Amino acid sequence: MKKIVAFFIVFLLSQTLTFAQCAMCRATVGSNLSEGRGVIGTGINDGILLMLVFTYLSVPTVIYVWFRTAKKEMRLKMGQQ
């Protein structure tokens, strides 16, 4: 269990680095779009949004798995008593 908690802490800390990099990419793409070069910018914007979606979907998934595991453990404890 400690390994899993440590993994998620490292995972969450690494996400802040990703957000900073995405902000820089977004600013660069914005300047390219204003100059009329939209083909490359559109692809990069789609990639940024894809990373954003997976980040925000991972948090509810972890909460769901944690809740389900806690519920199973509670049932086992109640059954033993």
Secondary structure as GFF3:
##gff-version 3
##sequence-region A 1 81
A	DSSP	alpha_helix	2	34	.	.	.	ID=ss1
A	DSSP	alpha_helix	38	80	.	.	.	ID=ss2
###
